[in-house]
Amino acid sequence: GTGSALRLTPQMSLQQASRKAVVRFLRELQQGMEVIQPPPGATLPYAVVRDDVAAICFYHLVPQTDRQEGAMELWRYRMDPGRTQPGERELMLQNVRRLSFTARSEGALHVNLLLSEGSEEYAILTTVRLRNIASAEEVWW
C-alpha cells in the first residue's frame, strides 16, 4: 500500500544523493591529465592524478566516525604546485566500504567502489579514461 511507498522515498533520495556524488567523483577523474599513482598495472587504495589545470589531486579514504562501523569517507586533497598556499580538502563520498584504483595506463584508471546505504550495498566497477591526457604534453613539453 501507500505505507511502503512512503518508506521507500527517503531511501531512494539517499541513493540518489550517493549516485550524484559518485557521478561527480568519476567526472572529476575524467577531467584529469595524468595518473601519477598507482603506476600502470598496480592497484592501490588511493590515487594521485594531475587534474586539467596541472594541480595534483590525492584521492584517499579516512575512517568515517559518525556512521556505521567500517564505513569510510573518500576525500580529495588538491594542491597546485605553482602556489604557496596549502592545498584544499574536499569530501567526495561517504559510506564507502571498499575502494581501489588500478592504473591501466597513464591515461586510464580502473575504479572498484563499494558503497553502503543502510543495509544495502552498491558495487561500481568502471574504467575512467582521462580526457585531457593530450593537454599534459602541452603543459610539460
BAMARLO-217706 format. One record per residue: chain; residue number from 1; x, y, z of N, C-alpha, C in turn. Coordinates in pm, 1 decimal. Layout:
# residues N
+------+------+----------+----------+----------+----------+----------+----------+----------+----------+----------+
| kero | fido |     n.xx |     n.yy |     n.zz |    ca.xx |    ca.yy |    ca.zz |     c.xx |     c.yy |     c.zz |
+------+------+----------+----------+----------+----------+----------+----------+----------+----------+----------+
|    A |  NUM |        X |        Y |        Z |        X |        Y |        Z |        X |        Y |        Z |
...
+------+------+----------+----------+----------+----------+----------+----------+----------+----------+----------+
***
This chain:
# residues 141
+------+------+----------+----------+----------+----------+----------+----------+----------+----------+----------+
| kero | fido |     n.xx |     n.yy |     n.zz |    ca.xx |    ca.yy |    ca.zz |     c.xx |     c.yy |     c.zz |
+------+------+----------+----------+----------+----------+----------+----------+----------+----------+----------+
|    A |    1 |     82.1 |   -119.2 |      0.0 |      0.0 |      0.0 |      0.0 |     85.5 |    124.2 |      0.0 |
|    A |    2 |     23.4 |    233.2 |     40.2 |     94.0 |    361.0 |     37.5 |    199.9 |    369.7 |    145.3 |
|    A |    3 |    185.8 |    292.4 |    253.9 |    286.6 |    293.7 |    359.8 |    423.2 |    252.4 |    309.1 |
|    A |    4 |    429.0 |    148.8 |    225.7 |    558.4 |    103.7 |    174.4 |    617.6 |    206.9 |     78.2 |
|    A |    5 |    533.9 |    273.4 |      1.7 |    583.6 |    377.7 |    -89.0 |    643.5 |    492.7 |     -9.5 |
|    A |    6 |    582.4 |    528.5 |    101.3 |    634.3 |    636.7 |    184.1 |    767.1 |    597.7 |    248.1 |
|    A |    7 |    780.9 |    473.1 |    286.5 |    906.5 |    428.7 |    347.6 |   1019.9 |    424.8 |    245.1 |
|    A |    8 |    988.9 |    399.1 |    121.2 |   1092.4 |    391.1 |     18.0 |   1146.7 |    528.3 |    -20.6 |
|    A |    9 |   1065.6 |    630.4 |    -10.0 |   1104.8 |    762.4 |    -59.1 |   1234.3 |    814.5 |      3.1 |
|    A |   10 |   1252.0 |    814.3 |    137.4 |   1378.4 |    863.6 |    192.4 |   1497.7 |    780.3 |    147.5 |
|    A |   11 |   1479.9 |    646.9 |    139.0 |   1589.6 |    561.4 |     95.2 |   1627.3 |    592.9 |    -49.3 |
|    A |   12 |   1527.5 |    613.7 |   -133.7 |   1555.9 |    644.8 |   -274.1 |   1629.3 |    777.3 |   -285.3 |
|    A |   13 |   1594.2 |    874.7 |   -200.8 |   1662.7 |   1003.9 |   -208.4 |   1807.1 |    989.7 |   -161.5 |
|    A |   14 |   1832.0 |    904.3 |    -61.1 |   1969.9 |    878.8 |    -18.7 |   2049.0 |    815.4 |   -132.1 |
|    A |   15 |   1988.6 |    717.6 |   -199.0 |   2056.8 |    653.5 |   -311.0 |   2084.9 |    754.2 |   -421.0 |
|    A |   16 |   1989.7 |    843.4 |   -445.2 |   2008.3 |    943.9 |   -549.1 |   2123.1 |   1038.3 |   -512.4 |
|    A |   17 |   2132.1 |   1077.4 |   -385.4 |   2241.8 |   1164.1 |   -341.4 |   2376.1 |   1093.9 |   -358.3 |
|    A |   18 |   2380.3 |    965.6 |   -322.9 |   2504.0 |    888.9 |   -341.0 |   2539.8 |    877.0 |   -488.1 |
|    A |   19 |   2441.1 |    851.0 |   -572.6 |   2467.3 |    840.8 |   -717.4 |   2523.5 |    971.1 |   -771.5 |
|    A |   20 |   2465.7 |   1083.0 |   -729.6 |   2515.5 |   1213.6 |   -776.4 |   2659.6 |   1235.4 |   -733.5 |
|    A |   21 |   2692.2 |   1197.2 |   -609.6 |   2829.2 |   1213.4 |   -560.8 |   2926.1 |   1124.2 |   -638.7 |
|    A |   22 |   2883.9 |   1001.0 |   -669.7 |   2969.3 |    909.4 |   -746.7 |   2991.7 |    965.1 |   -887.3 |
|    A |   23 |   2885.7 |   1011.1 |   -950.7 |   2898.5 |   1068.2 |  -1086.2 |   2992.5 |   1187.7 |  -1084.1 |
|    A |   24 |   2978.9 |   1274.2 |   -984.6 |   3065.8 |   1391.8 |   -972.8 |   3212.4 |   1349.3 |   -956.6 |
|    A |   25 |   3237.2 |   1250.1 |   -871.7 |   3371.8 |   1198.1 |   -849.4 |   3431.1 |   1141.2 |   -978.7 |
|    A |   26 |   3354.5 |   1058.3 |  -1049.7 |   3404.1 |    997.0 |  -1173.2 |   3426.1 |   1101.9 |  -1282.4 |
|    A |   27 |   3338.5 |   1200.5 |  -1291.6 |   3357.3 |   1308.6 |  -1390.4 |   3482.2 |   1389.4 |  -1359.7 |
|    A |   28 |   3506.3 |   1412.8 |  -1231.2 |   3627.2 |   1486.2 |  -1193.8 |   3751.6 |   1408.3 |  -1234.5 |
|    A |   29 |   3751.5 |   1278.2 |  -1210.0 |   3864.7 |   1195.0 |  -1253.5 |   3883.1 |   1203.8 |  -1404.9 |
|    A |   30 |   3772.2 |   1199.3 |  -1478.8 |   3777.5 |   1204.8 |  -1625.6 |   3846.3 |   1330.5 |  -1675.9 |
|    A |   31 |   3835.2 |   1439.9 |  -1602.6 |   3893.2 |   1567.0 |  -1646.0 |   4044.8 |   1571.8 |  -1626.4 |
|    A |   32 |   4100.3 |   1467.3 |  -1565.7 |   4243.1 |   1465.9 |  -1537.8 |   4329.6 |   1456.0 |  -1662.2 |
|    A |   33 |   4460.0 |   1485.8 |  -1641.1 |   4557.0 |   1478.7 |  -1749.7 |   4648.0 |   1356.6 |  -1739.3 |
|    A |   34 |   4672.3 |   1310.6 |  -1614.1 |   4770.7 |   1203.5 |  -1597.9 |   4748.4 |   1130.6 |  -1465.7 |
|    A |   35 |   4757.1 |    997.6 |  -1470.6 |   4755.7 |    916.4 |  -1348.6 |   4900.0 |    908.7 |  -1299.7 |
|    A |   36 |   4926.0 |    960.3 |  -1180.4 |   5060.7 |    957.2 |  -1123.3 |   5078.6 |    832.0 |  -1036.8 |
|    A |   37 |   4978.2 |    801.8 |   -954.8 |   4975.6 |    680.9 |   -873.0 |   4837.4 |    620.6 |   -882.2 |
|    A |   38 |   4818.4 |    494.9 |   -891.4 |   4921.3 |    390.0 |   -892.8 |   4992.4 |    383.9 |  -1027.8 |
|    A |   39 |   5110.5 |    320.2 |  -1030.9 |   5177.5 |    301.7 |  -1159.7 |   5099.3 |    202.1 |  -1245.4 |
|    A |   40 |   5117.0 |    206.5 |  -1378.0 |   5043.2 |    114.0 |  -1466.0 |   5055.7 |    -31.6 |  -1421.2 |
|    A |   41 |   4939.9 |    -98.3 |  -1411.7 |   4935.2 |   -237.9 |  -1372.3 |   4921.1 |   -260.1 |  -1222.2 |
|    A |   42 |   4941.6 |   -155.7 |  -1141.8 |   4935.4 |   -169.5 |   -996.6 |   4798.1 |   -126.9 |   -944.0 |
|    A |   43 |   4762.0 |   -180.6 |   -826.9 |   4637.3 |   -146.1 |   -759.9 |   4670.4 |    -89.2 |   -622.3 |
|    A |   44 |   4609.0 |     23.0 |   -589.1 |   4629.4 |     88.3 |   -459.4 |   4494.5 |    133.3 |   -403.1 |
|    A |   45 |   4486.7 |    156.7 |   -271.5 |   4363.0 |    208.2 |   -211.7 |   4350.8 |    360.2 |   -225.3 |
|    A |   46 |   4442.9 |    422.9 |   -296.0 |   4439.4 |    567.9 |   -319.8 |   4487.4 |    594.6 |   -462.2 |
|    A |   47 |   4464.9 |    717.1 |   -506.8 |   4512.1 |    755.8 |   -640.7 |   4563.7 |    898.9 |   -635.5 |
|    A |   48 |   4662.6 |    926.5 |   -719.2 |   4714.1 |   1061.9 |   -736.4 |   4703.3 |   1092.9 |   -885.5 |
|    A |   49 |   4630.4 |   1200.3 |   -916.9 |   4602.8 |   1236.5 |  -1055.4 |   4635.0 |   1384.3 |  -1074.9 |
|    A |   50 |   4695.7 |   1416.3 |  -1188.3 |   4717.3 |   1557.4 |  -1224.5 |   4589.4 |   1601.8 |  -1295.0 |
|    A |   51 |   4525.5 |   1708.1 |  -1243.1 |   4396.0 |   1749.1 |  -1299.6 |   4412.1 |   1836.9 |  -1423.1 |
|    A |   52 |   4300.6 |   1889.9 |  -1473.0 |   4300.3 |   1962.8 |  -1600.3 |   4374.6 |   2095.7 |  -1595.6 |
|    A |   53 |   4412.3 |   2145.4 |  -1476.9 |   4493.4 |   2267.0 |  -1467.5 |   4630.2 |   2235.7 |  -1405.5 |
|    A |   54 |   4670.1 |   2108.9 |  -1410.0 |   4800.7 |   2059.1 |  -1365.9 |   4817.2 |   2057.5 |  -1214.4 |
|    A |   55 |   4708.8 |   2074.2 |  -1138.3 |   4716.8 |   2058.4 |   -992.9 |   4721.5 |   1909.0 |   -961.2 |
|    A |   56 |   4778.8 |   1875.0 |   -847.3 |   4790.0 |   1736.7 |   -803.0 |   4670.4 |   1705.8 |   -712.3 |
|    A |   57 |   4596.0 |   1599.6 |   -745.3 |   4479.9 |   1558.6 |   -666.3 |   4507.4 |   1420.7 |   -606.4 |
|    A |   58 |   4497.9 |   1413.5 |   -474.6 |   4521.2 |   1290.1 |   -399.6 |   4387.1 |   1243.2 |   -344.5 |
|    A |   59 |   4337.8 |   1129.4 |   -394.4 |   4210.4 |   1071.7 |   -351.5 |   4240.5 |    960.9 |   -251.7 |
|    A |   60 |   4186.7 |    973.2 |   -129.8 |   4218.5 |    876.3 |    -24.7 |   4101.2 |    858.2 |     70.8 |
|    A |   61 |   4100.7 |    744.1 |    139.6 |   3994.3 |    711.6 |    234.8 |   4037.4 |    745.5 |    376.7 |
|    A |   62 |   3939.4 |    789.2 |    456.2 |   3960.7 |    807.6 |    600.3 |   3842.9 |    741.9 |    672.2 |
|    A |   63 |   3864.2 |    691.7 |    794.4 |   3753.2 |    630.1 |    867.4 |   3640.1 |    731.1 |    890.1 |
|    A |   64 |   3520.4 |    683.2 |    877.1 |   3401.3 |    766.6 |    895.3 |   3353.7 |    745.2 |   1038.9 |
|    A |   65 |   3368.7 |    846.2 |   1123.7 |   3343.9 |    828.0 |   1266.6 |   3196.5 |    840.3 |   1304.8 |
|    A |   66 |   3117.8 |    908.4 |   1224.8 |   2978.6 |    935.2 |   1264.2 |   2877.3 |    835.1 |   1208.2 |
|    A |   67 |   2922.2 |    733.9 |   1139.4 |   2829.4 |    640.1 |   1074.4 |   2854.1 |    497.7 |   1120.8 |
|    A |   68 |   2803.7 |    403.5 |   1041.7 |   2816.6 |    262.8 |   1077.2 |   2963.4 |    218.5 |   1077.0 |
|    A |   69 |   2989.3 |    116.8 |   1155.9 |   3124.8 |     65.1 |   1170.7 |   3178.9 |     15.9 |   1036.6 |
|    A |   70 |   3303.2 |     46.6 |   1010.0 |   3367.2 |      1.7 |    887.5 |   3348.3 |     95.0 |    768.8 |
|    A |   71 |   3260.7 |    194.7 |    783.8 |   3238.1 |    288.3 |    673.1 |   3353.3 |    388.4 |    666.9 |
|    A |   72 |   3383.5 |    432.2 |    545.4 |   3490.1 |    529.3 |    524.2 |   3439.6 |    643.2 |    436.5 |
|    A |   73 |   3516.7 |    750.3 |    436.0 |   3486.9 |    865.5 |    350.3 |   3599.9 |    879.4 |    249.3 |
|    A |   74 |   3563.6 |    918.3 |    128.6 |   3662.9 |    948.3 |     25.6 |   3684.7 |   1098.5 |     25.0 |
|    A |   75 |   3809.0 |   1137.5 |     46.0 |   3846.8 |   1278.6 |     43.7 |   3941.6 |   1304.0 |    -71.7 |
|    A |   76 |   3934.4 |   1426.3 |   -124.9 |   4029.5 |   1470.2 |   -227.8 |   4110.1 |   1585.5 |   -169.4 |
|    A |   77 |   4241.9 |   1570.1 |   -174.2 |   4333.4 |   1678.2 |   -136.2 |   4392.0 |   1730.8 |   -265.6 |
|    A |   78 |   4372.0 |   1858.9 |   -293.6 |   4416.7 |   1919.7 |   -420.1 |   4522.4 |   2024.4 |   -390.3 |
|    A |   79 |   4638.0 |   2010.1 |   -455.5 |   4749.2 |   2100.7 |   -433.9 |   4797.2 |   2154.2 |   -568.6 |
|    A |   80 |   4800.7 |   2284.4 |   -580.3 |   4850.8 |   2348.4 |   -701.5 |   5000.0 |   2372.0 |   -683.1 |
|    A |   81 |   5085.3 |   2302.6 |   -761.4 |   5229.8 |   2315.7 |   -740.6 |   5283.2 |   2456.8 |   -763.9 |
|    A |   82 |   5209.7 |   2540.9 |   -834.5 |   5256.2 |   2676.2 |   -861.4 |   5221.5 |   2776.2 |   -752.6 |
|    A |   83 |   5152.6 |   2731.3 |   -647.1 |   5110.2 |   2823.3 |   -541.1 |   5170.9 |   2782.1 |   -407.7 |
|    A |   84 |   5185.0 |   2877.9 |   -319.9 |   5245.5 |   2850.3 |   -189.4 |   5140.9 |   2820.2 |    -82.7 |
|    A |   85 |   5012.8 |   2847.7 |   -110.5 |   4908.3 |   2819.3 |    -12.0 |   4893.4 |   2669.3 |      7.6 |
|    A |   86 |   4846.4 |   2630.3 |    127.3 |   4819.0 |   2487.1 |    146.5 |   4707.1 |   2440.9 |     53.4 |
|    A |   87 |   4704.9 |   2312.6 |     29.0 |   4604.1 |   2257.4 |    -61.1 |   4464.8 |   2258.9 |     -1.5 |
|    A |   88 |   4366.2 |   2223.8 |    -84.8 |   4226.2 |   2220.6 |    -42.9 |   4184.7 |   2076.0 |    -20.0 |
|    A |   89 |   4107.6 |   2052.5 |     85.6 |   4049.8 |   1919.4 |    111.5 |   3900.8 |   1926.6 |     84.5 |
|    A |   90 |   3849.1 |   1822.4 |     19.2 |   3704.9 |   1817.8 |     -7.3 |   3654.8 |   1675.2 |      9.8 |
|    A |   91 |   3541.6 |   1663.3 |     80.6 |   3475.9 |   1534.0 |     97.0 |   3405.2 |   1500.3 |    -34.0 |
|    A |   92 |   3437.6 |   1382.4 |    -89.8 |   3379.4 |   1341.5 |   -217.2 |   3265.8 |   1240.8 |   -198.2 |
|    A |   93 |   3285.7 |   1139.1 |   -111.4 |   3187.4 |   1032.0 |    -91.0 |   3187.3 |    987.5 |     54.8 |
|    A |   94 |   3070.7 |    942.8 |    101.3 |   3059.0 |    883.1 |    233.4 |   3008.8 |    739.6 |    219.3 |
|    A |   95 |   3014.3 |    665.8 |    328.0 |   2965.2 |    527.6 |    333.1 |   3037.3 |    435.8 |    235.5 |
|    A |   96 |   3167.5 |    458.4 |    218.7 |   3248.9 |    374.0 |    130.9 |   3291.9 |    250.9 |    210.0 |
|    A |   97 |   3266.3 |    135.3 |    155.2 |   3308.2 |      9.3 |    218.0 |   3440.8 |    -39.0 |    159.2 |
|    A |   98 |   3460.6 |    -14.9 |     31.3 |   3583.5 |    -58.3 |    -35.0 |   3609.6 |     34.3 |   -152.4 |
|    A |   99 |   3735.8 |     64.9 |   -175.9 |   3774.1 |    144.0 |   -292.0 |   3915.8 |    106.5 |   -330.9 |
|    A |  100 |   3932.6 |     74.7 |   -457.8 |   4068.0 |     51.3 |   -508.7 |   4079.1 |    112.9 |   -647.6 |
|    A |  101 |   4200.7 |    154.1 |   -677.9 |   4232.0 |    214.0 |   -807.4 |   4338.8 |    127.6 |   -873.9 |
|    A |  102 |   4316.8 |     89.5 |   -998.3 |   4416.8 |     16.2 |  -1076.6 |   4445.5 |     98.7 |  -1201.1 |
|    A |  103 |   4570.9 |    134.8 |  -1219.8 |   4608.6 |    212.3 |  -1338.3 |   4628.0 |    116.7 |  -1455.3 |
|    A |  104 |   4553.6 |    140.5 |  -1560.2 |   4571.1 |     61.1 |  -1682.4 |   4680.3 |    123.3 |  -1769.5 |
|    A |  105 |   4694.7 |    255.5 |  -1757.6 |   4797.9 |    331.5 |  -1829.0 |   4803.4 |    467.6 |  -1760.9 |
|    A |  106 |   4885.0 |    558.8 |  -1813.6 |   4887.7 |    693.0 |  -1753.2 |   4759.3 |    770.3 |  -1783.3 |
|    A |  107 |   4674.7 |    715.1 |  -1870.5 |   4551.3 |    783.4 |  -1906.2 |   4424.3 |    706.3 |  -1877.6 |
|    A |  108 |   4433.1 |    595.3 |  -1804.1 |   4312.9 |    517.1 |  -1773.4 |   4324.4 |    457.6 |  -1633.2 |
|    A |  109 |   4217.6 |    472.3 |  -1556.9 |   4214.8 |    429.2 |  -1418.0 |   4091.7 |    341.8 |  -1395.6 |
|    A |  110 |   4114.1 |    221.0 |  -1348.7 |   4006.3 |    126.8 |  -1316.0 |   3964.9 |    154.7 |  -1171.2 |
|    A |  111 |   3835.8 |    181.4 |  -1146.5 |   3785.7 |    215.1 |  -1013.5 |   3692.2 |    104.2 |   -967.1 |
|    A |  112 |   3721.3 |     47.8 |   -849.8 |   3639.3 |    -56.5 |   -788.8 |   3588.2 |      0.7 |   -656.5 |
|    A |  113 |   3457.1 |     29.2 |   -650.4 |   3398.0 |    102.2 |   -538.8 |   3279.4 |     25.1 |   -483.1 |
|    A |  114 |   3273.1 |     12.7 |   -350.8 |   3158.2 |    -48.2 |   -284.1 |   3105.4 |     51.8 |   -182.6 |
|    A |  115 |   2979.0 |     94.0 |   -202.7 |   2912.4 |    188.2 |   -112.9 |   2803.7 |    116.6 |    -35.9 |
|    A |  116 |   2771.3 |    168.1 |     82.2 |   2659.3 |    112.1 |    157.7 |   2559.3 |    222.0 |    189.6 |
|    A |  117 |   2433.8 |    184.7 |    190.1 |   2323.6 |    272.5 |    230.1 |   2236.8 |    190.0 |    322.8 |
|    A |  118 |   2248.8 |    210.5 |    452.6 |   2174.3 |    127.0 |    546.2 |   2222.5 |    -15.9 |    536.8 |
|    A |  119 |   2132.7 |   -108.7 |    509.9 |   2171.0 |   -249.3 |    498.3 |   2203.6 |   -289.1 |    354.4 |
|    A |  120 |   2186.7 |   -197.6 |    260.3 |   2212.9 |   -227.2 |    118.2 |   2355.7 |   -189.7 |     81.9 |
|    A |  121 |   2412.5 |   -263.1 |    -13.8 |   2543.9 |   -229.5 |    -67.5 |   2534.9 |   -216.2 |   -218.7 |
|    A |  122 |   2613.4 |   -124.6 |   -273.6 |   2612.7 |    -96.8 |   -417.3 |   2756.0 |   -100.6 |   -467.0 |
|    A |  123 |   2782.8 |   -187.0 |   -564.0 |   2916.8 |   -200.0 |   -620.4 |   2924.4 |   -126.9 |   -754.0 |
|    A |  124 |   3034.3 |    -58.1 |   -775.2 |   3059.6 |     11.0 |   -902.0 |   3198.9 |    -28.4 |   -947.1 |
|    A |  125 |   3207.0 |    -81.0 |  -1067.1 |   3333.8 |   -121.6 |  -1125.9 |   3338.6 |    -58.4 |  -1264.2 |
|    A |  126 |   3431.2 |     34.5 |  -1283.6 |   3435.4 |    106.6 |  -1410.9 |   3578.0 |    148.6 |  -1443.1 |
|    A |  127 |   3603.0 |    172.3 |  -1570.0 |   3730.9 |    227.6 |  -1614.0 |   3707.6 |    372.2 |  -1656.6 |
|    A |  128 |   3785.0 |    462.1 |  -1596.9 |   3775.9 |    605.0 |  -1628.6 |   3892.5 |    639.4 |  -1720.3 |
|    A |  129 |   3860.1 |    687.9 |  -1839.0 |   3964.3 |    732.4 |  -1932.4 |   3979.7 |    883.5 |  -1916.9 |
|    A |  130 |   4102.4 |    927.3 |  -1893.6 |   4127.8 |   1070.0 |  -1873.8 |   4113.3 |   1142.4 |  -2007.3 |
|    A |  131 |   4032.4 |   1245.4 |  -2007.6 |   4002.1 |   1316.6 |  -2132.5 |   4108.4 |   1417.6 |  -2171.4 |
|    A |  132 |   4186.4 |   1464.3 |  -2075.4 |   4281.1 |   1572.4 |  -2103.7 |   4425.3 |   1524.2 |  -2107.6 |
|    A |  133 |   4444.7 |   1395.8 |  -2138.6 |   4581.4 |   1341.9 |  -2139.3 |   4668.6 |   1412.4 |  -2243.2 |
|    A |  134 |   4611.8 |   1451.8 |  -2356.3 |   4689.4 |   1524.2 |  -2458.1 |   4734.4 |   1660.2 |  -2407.3 |
|    A |  135 |   4655.0 |   1720.5 |  -2319.6 |   4690.2 |   1850.7 |  -2261.6 |   4815.8 |   1842.5 |  -2177.6 |
|    A |  136 |   4841.5 |   1726.8 |  -2118.8 |   4960.0 |   1711.0 |  -2032.6 |   5086.3 |   1738.3 |  -2112.6 |
|    A |  137 |   5090.1 |   1694.0 |  -2237.5 |   5209.3 |   1715.7 |  -2319.3 |   5230.0 |   1864.9 |  -2347.0 |
|    A |  138 |   5119.6 |   1939.0 |  -2365.4 |   5131.2 |   2081.7 |  -2391.0 |   5184.3 |   2155.1 |  -2267.8 |
|    A |  139 |   5143.5 |   2111.7 |  -2147.9 |   5185.8 |   2177.9 |  -2025.1 |   5332.2 |   2148.6 |  -1995.1 |
|    A |  140 |   5373.6 |   2024.3 |  -2016.2 |   5505.7 |   1983.2 |  -1970.6 |   5613.4 |   1984.8 |  -2078.0 |
|    A |  141 |   5578.9 |   1997.4 |  -2203.8 |   5683.5 |   1994.5 |  -2307.3 |   5697.0 |   2124.1 |  -2379.9 |
+------+------+----------+----------+----------+----------+----------+----------+----------+----------+----------+
***
